[in-house]
């Protein structure tokens, strides 16, 4: 895994900043589960990473604050039987998570007013529903 992790076109994380832990995966699989360390944990120290510019680091820390473990992002992958495939899955997840975390905020919403036609259509449909319910009510009444 000597390749750098590409998060966006402008942001690449060196492989030396990524920490890996391997363990035995749970679930079905027979004897193979007991002998191979196919579960992968990818650890990226977000709070101390020199590869992130300060603005992006602060933005990511703010957005991922609840999911960080001592300032680090931890991604676990165990869905594949192969350690290599789990490593690839963890890298993909980390890249997607960081890309979303460092993305600029969306532009502020400009409030708009409904058009005259949409207001008229809404009120007309309300009148029709009201008339239908009124007719049901009038037919149901009788002298007791």
Backbone as CSV, one residue per row, in Angstrom:
resi,resn,N_x,N_y,N_z,CA_x,CA_y,CA_z,C_x,C_y,C_z
1,UNK,0.829,-1.178,0.000,0.000,0.000,0.000,0.879,1.249,0.000
2,UNK,1.790,1.362,-0.912,2.699,2.493,-0.954,2.080,3.693,-1.669
3,UNK,0.887,3.535,-2.210,0.252,4.623,-2.943,-0.382,5.611,-1.982
4,UNK,-0.367,6.882,-2.399,-1.019,7.921,-1.623,-2.524,7.817,-1.832
5,UNK,-3.291,8.305,-0.857,-4.743,8.306,-0.937,-5.197,9.622,-1.548
6,UNK,-5.887,9.562,-2.681,-6.394,10.754,-3.347,-7.806,11.019,-2.859
7,UNK,-7.996,12.126,-2.145,-9.303,12.499,-1.624,-10.033,13.354,-2.656
8,UNK,-9.383,14.430,-3.080,-9.883,15.273,-4.165,-8.701,15.535,-5.091
9,UNK,-8.945,16.260,-6.173,-7.849,16.564,-7.100,-6.740,17.347,-6.403
10,UNK,-7.115,18.193,-5.456,-6.133,19.041,-4.785,-5.626,18.452,-3.469
11,UNK,-6.245,17.393,-2.982,-5.885,16.857,-1.670,-5.478,15.397,-1.772
12,UNK,-4.220,15.142,-1.442,-3.695,13.783,-1.417,-3.070,13.536,-0.050
13,UNK,-3.318,12.355,0.490,-2.775,11.994,1.799,-1.688,10.951,1.594
14,UNK,-0.480,11.200,2.083,0.601,10.226,1.926,0.296,8.930,2.685
15,UNK,0.738,7.834,2.126,0.494,6.525,2.743,1.155,6.421,4.108
16,UNK,2.179,7.225,4.346,2.873,7.161,5.635,2.016,7.683,6.787
17,UNK,0.973,8.470,6.485,0.099,8.996,7.538,-1.004,8.027,7.921
18,UNK,-1.176,6.972,7.151,-2.253,6.025,7.412,-1.745,4.899,8.297
19,UNK,-2.517,4.569,9.321,-2.163,3.459,10.207,-3.108,2.298,9.972
20,UNK,-2.584,1.099,10.000,-3.371,-0.104,9.750,-3.330,-1.016,10.962
21,UNK,-4.465,-1.628,11.279,-4.545,-2.685,12.283,-5.332,-3.827,11.671
22,UNK,-4.919,-5.039,11.954,-5.571,-6.214,11.384,-5.987,-7.144,12.511
23,UNK,-7.145,-7.757,12.340,-7.618,-8.707,13.336,-8.485,-9.749,12.645
24,UNK,-8.905,-10.718,13.415,-9.739,-11.777,12.850,-11.161,-11.278,12.734
25,UNK,-11.759,-11.568,11.615,-13.113,-11.129,11.336,-14.107,-12.101,11.947
26,UNK,-15.243,-11.611,12.375,-16.279,-12.467,12.935,-17.204,-12.987,11.860
27,UNK,-18.197,-13.728,12.276,-19.211,-14.226,11.364,-18.874,-15.578,10.797
28,UNK,-19.707,-16.052,9.853,-19.511,-17.384,9.281,-18.265,-17.431,8.408
29,UNK,-17.768,-18.616,8.178,-16.598,-18.763,7.328,-15.803,-20.006,7.648
30,UNK,-16.253,-20.736,8.642,-15.589,-22.000,8.946,-14.206,-21.799,9.527
31,UNK,-13.294,-22.695,9.178,-11.956,-22.662,9.746,-11.154,-21.453,9.277
32,UNK,-11.483,-20.940,8.085,-10.736,-19.797,7.554,-10.839,-18.568,8.431
33,UNK,-11.974,-18.394,9.102,-12.174,-17.236,9.967,-11.188,-17.279,11.130
34,UNK,-10.860,-18.469,11.586,-10.004,-18.605,12.758,-8.519,-18.462,12.444
35,UNK,-8.155,-18.407,11.174,-6.733,-18.395,10.834,-6.271,-17.142,10.118
36,UNK,-7.171,-16.369,9.516,-6.730,-15.210,8.736,-7.160,-13.912,9.401
37,UNK,-6.265,-12.931,9.376,-6.574,-11.598,9.902,-7.116,-10.743,8.760
38,UNK,-8.377,-10.961,8.411,-8.928,-10.262,7.250,-9.646,-8.970,7.620
39,UNK,-9.986,-8.769,8.889,-10.631,-7.522,9.300,-9.578,-6.420,9.339
40,UNK,-9.961,-5.243,8.809,-9.011,-4.140,8.666,-9.548,-2.921,9.399
41,UNK,-8.683,-2.247,10.136,-8.999,-0.938,10.705,-7.992,0.054,10.155
42,UNK,-8.503,1.085,9.513,-7.668,2.139,8.949,-7.776,3.353,9.875
43,UNK,-6.637,3.850,10.331,-6.602,4.979,11.265,-5.902,6.148,10.579
44,UNK,-6.593,7.298,10.549,-6.020,8.510,9.978,-6.083,9.613,11.028
45,UNK,-4.921,10.100,11.514,-4.906,11.140,12.555,-5.262,12.506,11.977
46,UNK,-6.532,12.783,11.917,-7.033,14.005,11.287,-6.549,15.262,12.010
47,UNK,-6.563,15.254,13.325,-6.229,16.461,14.094,-4.770,16.871,13.950
48,UNK,-3.879,15.910,13.671,-2.453,16.230,13.606,-1.862,16.038,12.214
49,UNK,-2.687,15.849,11.215,-2.196,15.569,9.867,-1.575,16.810,9.224
50,UNK,-0.307,16.730,8.798,0.312,17.871,8.122,-0.110,17.992,6.649
51,UNK,-0.751,16.974,6.097,-1.115,17.024,4.683,-2.392,17.826,4.431
52,UNK,-3.142,18.139,5.475,-4.357,18.935,5.320,-4.054,20.397,5.621
53,UNK,-4.441,21.318,4.752,-4.306,22.746,5.071,-5.154,23.086,6.305
54,UNK,-4.753,24.079,7.071,-5.477,24.396,8.319,-6.972,24.636,8.124
55,UNK,-7.374,25.312,7.053,-8.797,25.578,6.824,-9.569,24.276,6.639
56,UNK,-9.037,23.377,5.802,-9.716,22.107,5.557,-9.708,21.231,6.809
57,UNK,-8.614,21.265,7.571,-8.539,20.461,8.797,-9.604,20.910,9.792
58,UNK,-9.748,22.238,9.974,-10.757,22.749,10.901,-12.163,22.388,10.439
59,UNK,-12.413,22.496,9.135,-13.726,22.155,8.591,-14.031,20.679,8.826
60,UNK,-13.047,19.818,8.570,-13.247,18.377,8.760,-13.415,18.042,10.237
61,UNK,-12.635,18.668,11.106,-12.773,18.405,12.538,-14.158,18.816,13.040
62,UNK,-14.662,19.930,12.539,-15.977,20.401,12.947,-17.067,19.436,12.470
63,UNK,-16.961,18.957,11.225,-17.997,18.088,10.668,-17.920,16.658,11.191
64,UNK,-16.728,16.181,11.494,-16.563,14.797,11.937,-16.333,14.692,13.438
65,UNK,-16.529,15.771,14.168,-16.208,15.805,15.588,-16.789,14.659,16.394
66,UNK,-18.022,14.264,16.139,-18.653,13.210,16.916,-18.153,11.815,16.605
67,UNK,-17.509,11.632,15.476,-17.079,10.288,15.079,-15.583,10.057,15.295
68,UNK,-14.862,11.074,15.734,-13.417,10.934,15.907,-13.077,10.200,17.196
69,UNK,-11.999,9.433,17.155,-11.493,8.736,18.335,-10.131,9.345,18.637
70,UNK,-10.069,10.178,19.672,-8.850,10.879,20.063,-8.229,11.637,18.882
71,UNK,-9.063,12.339,18.119,-8.598,13.143,17.002,-8.300,12.369,15.737
72,UNK,-8.642,11.090,15.690,-8.353,10.263,14.518,-9.637,9.663,13.954
73,UNK,-9.657,9.513,12.634,-10.755,8.831,11.960,-10.400,7.347,11.915
74,UNK,-11.320,6.498,12.362,-11.093,5.054,12.334,-12.159,4.419,11.452
75,UNK,-11.708,3.725,10.407,-12.604,3.040,9.478,-12.360,1.542,9.619
76,UNK,-13.411,0.776,9.872,-13.284,-0.682,9.970,-13.961,-1.308,8.760
77,UNK,-13.320,-2.315,8.187,-13.884,-3.028,7.036,-13.685,-4.521,7.248
78,UNK,-14.774,-5.264,7.173,-14.679,-6.712,7.315,-15.682,-7.435,6.429
79,UNK,-16.181,-6.751,5.394,-17.221,-7.364,4.572,-16.687,-8.377,3.567
80,UNK,-15.398,-8.341,3.275,-14.805,-9.277,2.315,-14.011,-10.346,3.059
81,UNK,-13.769,-11.464,2.385,-12.990,-12.538,2.995,-11.495,-12.291,2.866
82,UNK,-11.140,-11.378,1.982,-9.736,-11.100,1.714,-9.302,-9.816,2.420
83,UNK,-8.123,-9.848,3.025,-7.594,-8.647,3.674,-7.365,-7.540,2.648
84,UNK,-6.881,-7.898,1.486,-6.611,-6.910,0.436,-7.882,-6.178,0.035
85,UNK,-8.982,-6.920,-0.161,-10.242,-6.281,-0.544,-10.772,-5.406,0.593
86,UNK,-10.587,-5.839,1.820,-11.009,-5.007,2.953,-10.165,-3.744,3.051
87,UNK,-8.887,-3.839,2.732,-8.037,-2.637,2.720,-8.516,-1.649,1.663
88,UNK,-8.833,-2.166,0.485,-9.334,-1.303,-0.588,-10.662,-0.649,-0.180
89,UNK,-11.548,-1.425,0.439,-12.842,-0.886,0.874,-12.646,0.206,1.926
90,UNK,-11.718,-0.006,2.860,-11.463,0.999,3.896,-10.900,2.279,3.287
91,UNK,-10.003,2.148,2.329,-9.453,3.339,1.660,-10.536,4.115,0.922
92,UNK,-11.409,3.390,0.222,-12.503,4.061,-0.495,-13.414,4.807,0.479
93,UNK,-13.732,4.165,1.600,-14.605,4.808,2.585,-13.955,6.040,3.195
94,UNK,-12.668,5.947,3.508,-11.972,7.098,4.077,-11.934,8.252,3.082
95,UNK,-11.647,7.955,1.816,-11.599,9.004,0.797,-12.960,9.686,0.655
96,UNK,-14.043,8.894,0.642,-15.381,9.471,0.511,-15.740,10.309,1.740
97,UNK,-15.390,9.810,2.917,-15.694,10.521,4.156,-14.950,11.852,4.222
98,UNK,-13.664,11.831,3.877,-12.879,13.070,3.922,-13.307,14.051,2.830
99,UNK,-13.645,13.540,1.642,-14.091,14.429,0.565,-15.359,15.166,0.977
100,UNK,-16.273,14.450,1.639,-17.504,15.094,2.096,-17.218,16.068,3.235
101,UNK,-16.262,15.727,4.106,-15.975,16.563,5.272,-15.259,17.859,4.893
102,UNK,-14.430,17.842,3.850,-13.684,19.046,3.488,-14.359,19.850,2.380
103,UNK,-15.488,19.370,1.874,-16.198,20.081,0.807,-16.679,21.433,1.332
104,UNK,-16.663,22.447,0.489,-17.140,23.760,0.951,-18.635,23.705,1.252
105,UNK,-19.095,24.545,2.154,-20.526,24.532,2.476,-21.345,24.979,1.265
106,UNK,-22.585,24.505,1.162,-23.411,24.912,0.027,-23.743,26.396,0.115
107,UNK,-24.051,27.015,-1.015,-24.417,28.438,-0.956,-25.692,28.619,-0.133
108,UNK,-25.827,29.759,0.519,-27.029,29.967,1.344,-28.290,29.993,0.476
109,UNK,-29.372,29.494,1.030,-30.629,29.432,0.302,-31.244,30.815,0.223
110,UNK,-31.661,31.167,-0.976,-32.374,32.432,-1.145,-33.858,32.152,-1.013
111,UNK,-34.520,32.733,-0.034,-35.950,32.447,0.118,-36.736,32.977,-1.073
112,UNK,-37.706,32.205,-1.510,-38.545,32.598,-2.642,-40.008,32.558,-2.209
113,UNK,-40.830,33.204,-2.987,-42.268,33.202,-2.707,-42.946,32.322,-3.733
114,UNK,-44.059,31.676,-3.355,-44.784,30.869,-4.338,-45.397,31.774,-5.411
115,UNK,-45.506,31.234,-6.611,-46.087,32.024,-7.706,-47.589,32.169,-7.500
116,UNK,-48.157,33.143,-8.159,-49.600,33.375,-8.040,-50.385,32.156,-8.522
117,UNK,-49.909,31.543,-9.607,-50.603,30.367,-10.143,-50.580,29.195,-9.172
118,UNK,-49.433,28.971,-8.520,-49.369,27.836,-7.594,-50.258,28.080,-6.378
119,UNK,-50.360,29.323,-5.923,-51.248,29.638,-4.796,-52.700,29.394,-5.202
120,UNK,-53.062,29.843,-6.417,-54.441,29.655,-6.874,-54.772,28.172,-7.028
121,UNK,-53.847,27.380,-7.566,-54.095,25.936,-7.717,-54.255,25.263,-6.356
122,UNK,-53.432,25.641,-5.393,-53.517,25.061,-4.055,-54.858,25.394,-3.410
123,UNK,-55.295,26.655,-3.506,-56.563,27.045,-2.903,-57.739,26.388,-3.602
124,UNK,-57.647,26.220,-4.929,-58.729,25.556,-5.664,-58.849,24.092,-5.235
125,UNK,-57.720,23.411,-5.070,-57.792,22.002,-4.660,-58.316,21.896,-3.226
126,UNK,-57.984,22.866,-2.375,-58.522,22.849,-1.006,-60.040,23.042,-1.021
127,UNK,-60.520,23.930,-1.903,-61.970,24.136,-2.006,-62.673,22.865,-2.462
128,UNK,-62.075,22.168,-3.438,-62.682,20.923,-3.928,-62.740,19.870,-2.822
129,UNK,-61.662,19.713,-2.070,-61.657,18.731,-0.980,-62.701,19.116,0.069
130,UNK,-62.798,20.408,0.365,-63.750,20.878,1.360,-65.181,20.591,0.910
131,UNK,-65.474,20.837,-0.382,-66.818,20.580,-0.899,-67.159,19.100,-0.844
132,UNK,-66.183,18.253,-1.183,-66.431,16.810,-1.154,-66.730,16.360,0.277
133,UNK,-66.009,16.866,1.241,-66.248,16.481,2.634,-67.573,17.064,3.133
134,UNK,-67.917,18.271,2.687,-69.178,18.907,3.078,-70.356,18.090,2.566
135,UNK,-70.256,17.606,1.322,-71.345,16.807,0.749,-71.517,15.497,1.521
136,UNK,-70.441,14.909,1.940,-70.545,13.658,2.717,-71.237,13.929,4.053
137,UNK,-70.937,15.054,4.656,-71.499,15.380,5.953,-73.015,15.629,5.834
138,UNK,-73.430,16.354,4.793,-74.849,16.690,4.629,-75.673,15.436,4.345
139,UNK,-75.191,14.466,3.575,-75.933,13.263,3.248,-76.063,12.349,4.469
140,UNK,-75.137,12.400,5.366,-75.144,11.495,6.520,-76.102,11.911,7.613
141,UNK,-76.601,13.144,7.613,-77.468,13.588,8.698,-78.907,13.153,8.440
142,UNK,-79.604,12.718,9.474,-81.021,12.322,9.356,-81.720,12.628,10.679
143,UNK,-83.053,12.664,10.663,-83.790,12.961,11.886,-83.836,11.740,12.766
144,UNK,-83.512,11.912,13.998,-83.547,10.804,14.955,-84.685,10.950,15.908
